[in-house]
Amino acid sequence: MEYLEDNKTETFEEEDKEREEDQVLDSDEVLDSNELNDMQECLSQTDLSNIDNNRAIQQLSLGSMEFPSYTTNSEKEEMLLGLADNFWHQYTHLYPDRKPLFMCPRNECGVEKFVCTTLHPTLLPYSDLYDWDQSAKFVSEYLTMEPLNPPLELPRSLFSSTSVLQKQSGNCFDFSVLLCSLLLGAGYDAYCVSGYATREMCLMDEKRNICPLLNKVEESSWEIPQKPLKKYTVKPPRQLISKFAVQQEAKKQAKMEEALRNEQEEETRLKEDAEKPGPDNLHGLRVHCWVLVLSGKREVPENFFIDALTGKSYATISEPFLGVESVWNHEDYWVNMQDCRNGCKDMKFDLGDPVCWEYLLQGGSKPLLLIPDEEDEEELNGETIQENKTIFQMPPSWVLPIVIRPKEFETRCPQGRKILQYKKAKHEKWAPYLKRDGHVSRLTGYLDTECTQEVKIQDCFQNRKDKLDLREQNKIEQVTTEYFIPGRADSLKVHEYRSLAPETERSMMFYSEARLDGLQRRDEKPVEMTEIYQGRADFLYYRHIVFGKRPKKVAIAGGPTEANPRPILKITERFNRNKEKPANEDVAERTFLLTEDRIQLRCHRKDDHITTSYWEFLKPANLGEKDTPIVLTPETCISYQVEPSEKFSKQLYVYETLVTLQQAEQNSKDNVRKSETEVREILATRAQEEADPQLTISIYDTERNEKSKEKREAMERAIQEERQRRAVQELDYLAPFLAQLGDPEKLTLWQAQKVKEDCLSDMKQRLIEKANLIQARFEKETQELQKKQQWYHQNQMSMSKEDEEAYLDYCSEAMFRIHILETRLNRHKDLAPQKYLALEDRLNKDPRLREPFLTS
């Protein structure tokens, strides 16, 4: 394409001649903030819903407001359109078999604009949009896709991102331009790509794709503690089984497993063939637009594609992308010169390689890879610097700045809701605070591809007062699992249950750090309860309770449910090792057999031992009763001691141990009853929270926080009233005297006389004090002048000329101050009687002081 290069040089020379004129025009096009706001407001009122499916350009009525950048082109833009038109004609002449390029579509005002100037790099003030994945997710959720019609042709229009955001819909080109603008503003090396893709990608059909949320590995709700491997273990007894028989059985089992695996693979293959889409007659011809992100900036390790319709990323060798015609950013435009018969698998994205990519302006940031001939190498090396000086620079974007308000950013989805259909799954999204229960997302998994039989439902919540974050429902097993964030009064973390009725199968996990008892997990069955603890001072980490059948009693109407509790048959408690005690005296497991009145103890094992000490106590019938003798028989205490000691065989030690264990048994029973009560309270609280869910509103959310808004308005009114009251008090000359009387609403005759006398007395005192102050200053200035004159007479003969001038200046200033003070004093003497009489007349006319004299 040598002719393209020659034409570029001619155009560069014309551009040099008109550079000054372009600078003047550019300076005239600068808009101030008021004009920009008016332009955005008028643009938001432009009706874009009347454009047909073909997005045919209609001259929109703009009223009296004119958009300089939307309705007209500057000189630079006209020159750029000329360059693009010349490039397009040469391209179609040299490559008549290739499809036309997407270069100069019309905007919403019917004006041709070059695609590079439609990109407006913008960094929005939201931290979530700083990374490419969150930006792509926002664009895919905020806009509604409009398929290209017809799907084989390039769109004849390309709207500005501000218009696309205003109507919240657009085709793949609108999606990609908006996403590329955000990525460029965030510092990525991003480009819009015009090419071809599969039918499913062009139509945003994900019914045959697995939901990405289902691909995530499900982490277990809790970690199952693994038993440490013991150094000394007893070997299991030898199994006397024929090895030959075992081998034959293993071969038979392997054949059966292989046959079953082949059958399953064949069944899976048949299902995949049945679910595969039918043949597409337009395969390889469907036009599509997506985003290319090159490596280098923002620590991107390798090139990748982003489908703006779904927000997903793909490798550049992905099969859904069938070919590339051109790419562009806000600096330049490149045409693909590579063979795309195998899609994008063999493509190179080095835009500086002129063999693979043909540029338009050579003004981009990509360095040009020169491949000169041997005979022209020296000549080109000398002309490169001169040519670089005449490169045409891309005009600034004609699009208004992209602005997304916080409310729009929070709402995201059109009208606050969006539904995405996947293979055997459906994903529903709602904006925060749109639903009364704080529902923001629901992922439903189905058993069949027709999505008729539900298997699993995953609900996400936000801003719940009960701190509910996630709820998973297994429809097959009828199990519900709820996850909570920290902040609940009961420190509940996970709740797995089949029914909210008490004494049924359930499992609860707690934030052990927030609980005083260190409870981490509680598993409950109809006749059992297991509790796991962590970080307790008594080293307890496990408690297992076995309940019996509830005795049949006549329930009292309105009576407490605790009147007929479940009987406790057995309590087993386990403790961690206490290093401060000998292993032979440190209890590892304690079992209370309540129905048999027996207590079993097992101590910890020393590191160099293979057995542990064991104790079994039989409680006497009268244990714990006062003034009753207790008889200890050999059956009362049966023990096995690894290291026998004399104190263990004494009856006093046995008695004291029995008393201690009896108290521990009673404490364990009380803790079990507390656990049962806590479970009932949690279930009752959860039922109430689900019946009437409450949402929390941040104090910074001034639009939704009505209580905070009313409180703030009341405080502002109170402050304003207090300010007005103080202003009135400052103007009221009787306020200090009325305050001494308690600010009465009406004055008595005695109070009125007292206020009048006090006010006149205060006025008289103030006038006297002011006269005395002026008199004192007058006398002070006079004395200082006399002292200065005496000093002058004493030192007159030895003074220099400068000292005499300084003395004369001081005398002049002192006489001026004395004259001023004398004038003020005489004026004050003349005005003081008048001020006193004026105040007395004002007091006589004041209605507050006049009314008591009239009523009397």
Order of alpha helices (4+ residues) and beta strands (2+ residues): alpha-alpha-alpha-alpha-alpha-alpha-alpha-beta-alpha-beta-alpha-beta-alpha-alpha-alpha-beta-beta-beta-beta-beta-beta-alpha-alpha-beta-beta-beta-beta-beta-beta-beta-beta-beta-beta-beta-beta-beta-beta-beta-beta-alpha-alpha-alpha-alpha-alpha-alpha
